Amino acid sequence: MIRLRIGAALLLLLSLLTAASPAAGAAAAGTDTPFHFGFKKSKNGEPASIAQEPFLPLVEKHGALFKGDGTRKTLYLTFDNGYENGFTAKILDVLKEKKVPAIFFVTGQYIKEQPELLRRMADEGHLIGNHSWSHPDLTTVSDAELERELERVKAGVAAVTKQKDMLFLRPPRGIFSDRTLAASKKLGYVNVFWSVAYVDWDTKRQKGADYAFRQVTAQLHPGAILLLHSVSKDNADAMARIIDYARAQGYEFESLHSLLLPTP
């Protein structure tokens, strides 16, 4: 009887330890369980982390990005462009003046309504990424519908700009699953998350350029992928100062393409 009780106790302890590990949590969740991307913010230049998140094994398994090389003081500037709010041209002006590359993740609405801005992005050397055609939760659509969502964006951008290929995907609202990462990877996409972000997307809660500057610069760390929304007036007004401050701290801005190059 005592041996049985000890055995049962050991099995219970083992199951608890296994369930507590991120890998086991992701595996137990199943391939279509949705995850909302989240991360532990950087402080004092230390790298942001997703080590505590149950989806870490999925990010690694499918080669998704949320930050770059933590040994180099590089930054990767990314914007989500679901719709236009009048500030993207100003952001592009700053990027051109400062010679900073960026990627803009766009939707079908943006493609239909802003072909001139899309052309300017491509002509000025920026990347255009896929944010899906209609901005759905991709975990709620079939693989076939996911492919249609992504293909319409790729084709739409190719029709109005010189960019004919599309390598990077940002899942709408940062929602994903094992299945959606696998399906989009099969289509040739690298999913891109982020390691610097703040609540900048709410146009009714803008708090000024100084606030945006503080929120972004407080989170900078080597290899950071910055997520900013172009609908934010605060971001547009703070962009030049953010770039100047980052460079003064020894950071350099690089294109996401550089993260796909072999490590020397």
C-alpha positions as CSV (number, residue, x, y, z in Angstrom):
1,M,0.0,0.0,0.0
2,I,2.8,2.4,0.9
3,R,4.6,1.6,-2.4
4,L,1.4,2.3,-4.3
5,R,1.0,5.7,-2.5
6,I,4.6,6.7,-3.2
7,G,4.2,5.7,-6.8
8,A,1.0,7.7,-7.2
9,A,2.7,10.7,-5.6
10,L,5.7,10.5,-7.9
11,L,3.4,10.3,-11.0
12,L,1.4,13.3,-9.8
13,L,4.6,15.3,-9.2
14,L,6.0,14.3,-12.6
15,S,2.7,15.4,-14.4
16,L,2.8,18.7,-12.6
17,L,6.4,19.4,-13.6
18,T,5.7,18.4,-17.2
19,A,2.6,20.6,-17.4
20,A,4.6,23.5,-16.0
21,S,7.2,23.5,-18.9
22,P,6.4,25.7,-21.9
23,A,7.1,22.9,-24.3
24,A,4.6,20.6,-22.6
25,G,2.1,23.4,-22.3
26,A,2.2,24.1,-26.0
27,A,2.1,20.5,-27.0
28,A,-0.9,19.7,-24.7
29,A,-2.8,22.7,-26.1
30,G,-3.1,21.2,-29.6
31,T,-2.2,22.6,-33.0
32,D,-5.1,25.0,-33.3
33,T,-5.2,26.5,-29.8
34,P,-4.9,30.3,-30.2
35,F,-2.1,32.2,-28.5
36,H,-1.9,36.0,-28.1
37,F,1.6,37.2,-28.4
38,G,3.0,38.8,-25.3
39,F,6.4,39.3,-23.8
40,K,8.4,40.5,-20.8
41,K,9.5,44.1,-21.5
42,S,13.1,45.1,-21.5
43,K,14.5,47.1,-18.6
44,N,17.8,48.9,-18.6
45,G,18.8,47.5,-21.9
46,E,18.3,43.8,-21.0
47,P,16.7,41.7,-23.7
48,A,12.9,41.3,-23.8
49,S,11.9,37.8,-23.1
50,I,9.2,35.2,-24.0
51,A,10.9,32.5,-21.9
52,Q,8.0,32.4,-19.6
53,E,5.4,32.0,-22.4
54,P,3.8,28.7,-23.3
55,F,4.1,29.5,-27.0
56,L,8.0,29.8,-26.9
57,P,8.4,26.3,-28.4
58,L,6.1,27.2,-31.3
59,V,8.0,30.4,-32.1
60,E,11.3,28.4,-32.2
61,K,9.8,25.5,-34.1
62,H,8.5,27.6,-36.9
63,G,11.4,30.1,-37.1
64,A,9.2,33.1,-36.2
65,L,11.0,36.3,-35.1
66,F,10.4,38.5,-32.1
67,K,13.9,39.9,-31.7
68,G,17.3,39.7,-33.4
69,D,20.8,39.0,-32.3
70,G,21.1,40.2,-28.7
71,T,24.9,40.7,-29.0
72,R,24.6,43.5,-31.6
73,K,23.2,46.9,-31.0
74,T,20.8,46.7,-33.9
75,L,17.1,47.8,-34.1
76,Y,14.4,46.8,-36.6
77,L,11.7,49.3,-37.2
78,T,8.2,47.8,-38.1
79,F,4.9,49.5,-38.6
80,D,1.4,48.1,-38.7
81,N,-0.7,49.9,-41.3
82,G,-4.3,48.6,-41.1
83,Y,-5.6,51.9,-42.4
84,E,-4.3,55.4,-43.0
85,N,-4.8,58.2,-40.4
86,G,-2.8,60.9,-42.1
87,F,0.6,60.3,-40.5
88,T,2.4,57.8,-42.7
89,A,3.8,60.4,-45.1
90,K,5.4,62.3,-42.2
91,I,6.9,59.0,-40.9
92,L,8.3,58.3,-44.4
93,D,9.7,61.9,-44.5
94,V,11.6,61.2,-41.3
95,L,12.9,57.8,-42.3
96,K,14.1,59.3,-45.6
97,E,15.9,62.2,-43.9
98,K,17.5,59.9,-41.3
99,K,18.2,57.1,-43.8
100,V,16.4,54.4,-41.7
101,P,14.9,51.3,-43.2
102,A,11.5,50.0,-42.1
103,I,8.9,47.5,-42.9
104,F,5.2,48.3,-43.2
105,F,2.7,45.5,-42.6
106,V,-0.4,46.3,-44.7
107,T,-4.0,45.1,-45.1
108,G,-6.4,44.9,-48.0
109,Q,-8.0,48.2,-47.0
110,Y,-4.7,50.0,-47.1
111,I,-3.8,48.6,-50.5
112,K,-7.1,49.7,-51.9
113,E,-7.1,53.2,-50.4
114,Q,-3.4,54.1,-50.4
115,P,-1.6,53.0,-53.6
116,E,0.5,56.1,-53.7
117,L,1.9,55.6,-50.2
118,L,2.6,52.0,-51.0
119,R,4.6,53.0,-54.0
120,R,6.5,55.5,-52.0
121,M,7.4,52.9,-49.4
122,A,8.8,50.6,-52.0
123,D,10.5,53.3,-54.0
124,E,12.3,54.6,-50.9
125,G,13.7,51.2,-50.1
126,H,11.3,50.0,-47.4
127,L,9.8,46.5,-47.2
128,I,6.1,45.9,-47.3
129,G,4.8,43.0,-45.2
130,N,1.6,41.0,-45.0
131,H,-1.0,41.9,-42.4
132,S,-3.7,39.8,-44.1
133,W,-6.4,41.1,-46.4
134,S,-9.3,41.6,-44.0
135,H,-7.5,41.4,-40.6
136,P,-9.2,38.3,-39.2
137,D,-8.1,36.2,-36.3
138,L,-6.2,33.7,-38.5
139,T,-6.8,30.8,-36.0
140,T,-10.5,31.0,-36.9
141,V,-10.1,30.5,-40.7
142,S,-9.1,27.4,-42.7
143,D,-5.7,26.9,-44.2
144,A,-7.3,27.6,-47.6
145,E,-8.8,30.9,-46.4
146,L,-5.6,31.9,-44.7
147,E,-3.8,31.3,-48.1
148,R,-6.4,33.5,-49.9
149,E,-6.0,36.3,-47.2
150,L,-2.2,36.4,-47.7
151,E,-2.2,35.9,-51.5
152,R,-4.6,38.8,-52.0
153,V,-2.2,41.1,-50.1
154,K,0.9,39.9,-51.9
155,A,-0.8,40.3,-55.3
156,G,-2.3,43.7,-54.4
157,V,1.1,45.1,-53.4
158,A,2.8,43.6,-56.5
159,A,0.1,45.2,-58.7
160,V,0.9,48.8,-57.5
161,T,4.6,48.7,-56.5
162,K,7.9,47.3,-57.6
163,Q,7.9,44.8,-54.8
164,K,7.0,41.4,-56.3
165,D,7.8,39.1,-53.5
166,M,6.6,39.1,-49.8
167,L,8.5,37.3,-47.1
168,F,7.2,38.6,-43.8
169,L,3.8,38.2,-42.1
170,R,2.5,39.8,-39.0
171,P,-0.6,38.0,-37.7
172,P,-3.5,40.3,-37.0
173,R,-3.7,41.3,-33.3
174,G,-0.8,39.0,-32.7
175,I,-3.0,35.9,-32.5
176,F,-1.6,32.7,-33.8
177,S,-1.5,28.9,-33.4
178,D,0.8,26.0,-34.3
179,R,-1.4,25.4,-37.3
180,T,-1.3,29.1,-38.6
181,L,2.5,29.3,-38.1
182,A,2.9,26.1,-40.0
183,A,0.5,27.0,-42.8
184,S,2.0,30.4,-43.4
185,K,5.6,29.0,-43.2
186,K,4.6,26.5,-45.9
187,L,3.6,29.5,-48.1
188,G,7.0,31.0,-47.6
189,Y,6.4,33.5,-44.8
190,V,8.4,34.3,-41.7
191,N,6.1,35.4,-38.9
192,V,7.3,38.6,-37.2
193,F,6.3,39.5,-33.7
194,W,8.0,42.2,-31.6
195,S,10.1,43.0,-28.5
196,V,9.2,46.7,-28.1
197,A,5.6,47.9,-28.0
198,Y,3.2,50.1,-26.2
199,V,-0.5,51.1,-26.5
200,D,-0.1,53.4,-29.5
201,W,-2.9,52.1,-31.7
202,D,-5.8,53.8,-29.9
203,T,-6.2,57.1,-31.7
204,K,-8.5,58.4,-28.9
205,R,-5.7,57.8,-26.3
206,Q,-2.8,59.7,-27.7
207,K,-0.7,61.3,-25.0
208,G,1.8,63.4,-26.9
209,A,5.2,62.9,-28.5
210,D,7.1,63.0,-25.2
211,Y,5.1,60.1,-23.9
212,A,5.7,58.1,-27.1
213,F,9.4,58.9,-26.9
214,R,9.7,57.7,-23.3
215,Q,7.7,54.5,-23.9
216,V,9.8,53.4,-26.9
217,T,13.3,54.4,-25.7
218,A,12.8,52.9,-22.2
219,Q,12.4,49.5,-23.9
220,L,15.3,49.6,-26.4
221,H,17.7,46.6,-26.2
222,P,20.1,45.0,-28.7
223,G,18.3,43.2,-31.5
224,A,14.9,44.8,-30.7
225,I,12.1,44.5,-33.2
226,L,10.0,47.7,-32.6
227,L,6.2,47.5,-33.2
228,L,4.7,50.9,-33.9
229,H,1.3,51.8,-35.5
230,S,1.3,54.5,-38.2
231,V,-2.1,55.7,-37.1
232,S,-0.5,57.3,-34.0
233,K,0.2,61.0,-34.2
234,D,2.4,60.6,-31.2
235,N,4.7,58.1,-33.1
236,A,4.9,60.4,-36.1
237,D,5.8,63.4,-33.9
238,A,8.4,61.5,-31.9
239,M,10.0,59.5,-34.7
240,A,13.0,61.7,-35.4
241,R,13.8,62.0,-31.7
242,I,13.5,58.3,-31.2
243,I,16.0,57.6,-34.0
244,D,18.4,60.3,-32.9
245,Y,18.3,59.0,-29.3
246,A,18.9,55.4,-30.4
247,R,21.8,56.3,-32.5
248,A,23.3,58.4,-29.7
249,Q,23.2,55.2,-27.6
250,G,25.2,53.3,-30.2
251,Y,22.3,51.6,-32.0
252,E,22.0,51.1,-35.7
253,F,18.8,50.4,-37.7
254,E,18.8,47.5,-40.1
255,S,16.2,45.9,-42.5
256,L,14.4,42.7,-41.4
257,H,16.1,41.1,-44.4
258,S,19.3,41.1,-42.5
259,L,17.9,38.7,-40.0
260,L,17.5,36.1,-42.7
261,L,21.2,36.2,-43.7
262,P,23.6,33.5,-42.4
263,T,25.5,34.5,-39.3
264,P,29.1,35.2,-40.2
